[in-house]
Amino acid sequence: MDVQWWYWLVAAGVLIAAELLVPAFFVFWFGLGAALVSVTLLVVPGLSFAAQLLLWAAASALMVVVWFRFFRKEAPADQRWTAQAYEGTSGIILTPVDTFTKGRVRFARSILGSDEWSCTSNDSLAVGEQVILVEIHGNVAKVARA
């Protein structure tokens, strides 16, 4: 099969344009691999189709690995709106809590938009006791004695 250099250039353009539809910045590297094969065919026009495919696959895979391994920076986890960011927050029991009865707790600061929550605990807690937030399950806070 006689593949011209511009076939690979068109493939590169299509793959790079396809990156607009795939937000992972992944297809782009296959497009660059195709562009590399296109330039290689300009320099070495007699390269076999199997060698072209091998060059394209190897170059694309290498660029993907290098990108994801060394250059792509992981975004720091934004915990401003997650429950884990509030674990350990102190509060006061407003209504009694028993092992099988939900109570109410008011926290010193607003947690996920509310400072007052329904709560459960492994212990019985009386009104006015100091507690800390252990975790949040849906819209119920699990608390423990401070």
Residue, then its C-alpha position, 0 to 999 in steps of 0.5 A: m500500500d502506497v501511503q503518501w505523507w499527506y495522508w498522515l497529515v490529514a489523519a493528524g488534523v482529524l485526530i487533533a480536531a477530534e480532541l475538541l470533542v474529547p475533553a481528556f487531552f488524550v486524542f491530541w497525542f495520537g494526532l501528533g504521532a500522525a504528524l510525526v509519521s507525515v514528516t518522517l515520510l517526507v524525509v524517508p519516502g520509501l518507509s513501509f506501511a507496517a513501519q509507519l504504523l509502528l512509528w505512529a503507535a510507538a510515538s503516540a504511546l510514548m507521548v501519552v505516557v510522557w504527558f500523563r506521567f511527567f507533565r500533567k499536574e494533578a489538581p489539588a483536591d478541593q475540599r471546601w464543599t465536601a464533608q471531610a473538610y468539616e470533620g472535627t468541627s465542634g458543636i452543641i447538642l440542642t435536642p437529646v440524642d440516643t442510640f436509636t433516636k436522632g437529635r439536633v446539633r448546632f455547629a460553631r460554623s456553618i457546614l455545607g450551608s447550615d449550622e444546625w443538623s439532625c444528628t446521630s451518635n453511638d452514645s446517649l447525649a444530653v442537651g448542651e453537651q459539647v460534641i465533634l463532627v465525626e462524619i456526614h451521611g446524607n443530611v444527618a451528622k454523626v457526632a461524638r463527645a468532645 
